[in-house]
Amino acid sequence: MQKMFKQAEKLDAQEDSEELQQLVETACEELTLHADIEEDLFYPAVEEAANEKDQDLVQEARVEHKSARQLIAELEQMGPDDEMYQATFKVLGEYVNHHIEEEEKQMFPKAKKAKIDLDEIGQAILQRKEAAGKGQESQ
């Protein structure tokens, strides 16, 4: 995912508009699937097992997902010829990178400490991705 954001930054919106649009569409599709899966499988498990303080992390993550979804919706209404297209995608990338960092440094360790079976959730996530046709290549 991060590779797509970096690729998009290097493109010239005028000269590489088709490639940029394809990158944006693919990333937005994968991000939407990822957010759906986290909200359906991972976050409920964390909320159930974590203490009240740690549940704030899940609420923050849900707000971050909502913000990312708003940016995705904006991108879906734009095209690569829109002057804000590439900038909006860049901001989406910054949100996603921040979100990933928080999950890795805060939420995942809390989930492990709460004895959540991350392997089981990981398998369920993989099955959902495969069912959506996104399998291993989107990881």
N, C-alpha and C positions, 0 to 999 in steps of 0.2 A: 504494500500500500504506500509506504513512504517513498518507494522508488518512483511510483507514478507521480507523486507530487513534485519530486525533484525533476523528473523528465519534463513535466508541464512548465516548470519555471524556465527551462532552457529553450522552449519553443518560442518562435515568433508568431504571435497571434494572427498576423496578416498572412504570412507565408505558409504557416503550418496549421491552418485553421481546422482542417479535417482531422489531422492527427491529435490536435489539442481536444477537439470535441469528443473523439473516440476515447481518449484517456479520461476525460471528465466523466463521460457517461459510464464507463467501466468502473471507475472508482466510486462514483455515487451509488451504483447498483450494489457493489460489494459492501460499501459502508452501511447501506440500508439493511441488507441481509444480516450483517454483523450486529448491528444495533438491535434488530428484531430478536436475534438469537440470544444476545446477552440479556435483554429485557425479559425474555420468556424463560430462560433456563438458569443463567448464572445469578442475576440479581435476586430473584426470589430465594435461591438457596442461601445467599449471603444474608439477606434480611432475616431469614428464619433462624440461622445459626449464630449470627453476630449479636453482640451486645448493643444497647441503644446508641451509644456513642459512635460505634462503627457503622451503624445504619445510615448515619449522615453521609458517609462516603457513597453509598448507593444512591441516595437522593441527589447528591451533587452530580454523580455520573448520569443520572436520568436527565438532569437539566442540561448537561453537556450534550447528551444525545438529542434533546429537543432543539438546541441551538444548531447542531450539525444538520438536523433534518430541515430546519428553516433555510440554511444556506443551500442545501441540496435542492429544495423546492425553488429557490431563486435561480439556481443554475439551470434547472429544467425549463425555466421560463425564458432563459437567455440563449444566445447562440455565441459562437466564437467571435462574431463580428461586434458584439457588444463590448464597449470599452471596459466594463466592470467584470467581464467574464473571468479572465485570468486572475485578476485580483481577488475575486470572490473565491475562486478555487484555492488560491494561496492561503487565504484566511481559513478556509475549511481545513486545509492541511495543518495549519498551526493549531487549530482546535483539536484535531485528531492526535497530533503528536503530544499535546498537553494531556489529553485524555489517556493515551497509552502510558505515558510516564506515571500518572497518578495511579492507574490500575496496577502497574508493575511494582511500584514502590510502596503503595499503601494498601490497595484492596486485596491483591493476591496474597501478601503476607498475612493479612487479617483473616482471609478465607482459610488459609492453611492452619493458622492458629485455632480457628473455630472448628477444625477437623472436618471441613467440607471435603467431600470426595471429588477433588478436581479432575482425577482421571475419568471418573464416571461422567462428569459434566462435559469434559473434553470429548469423550466418545459421542455423547448426545449431540454436541455441537458439530462434530465431524459428520455425523449422520444427516443432520439438517442441511449442512452445506452440500453434501453429496446429493441429497434429494433435490436441492435447488440447482444442481449441475455445476457447483462451484468447488467441490472436492479440495484436493491438496494445492492446486495452483494458486488459490487466493490467500494462502497463509504466508 
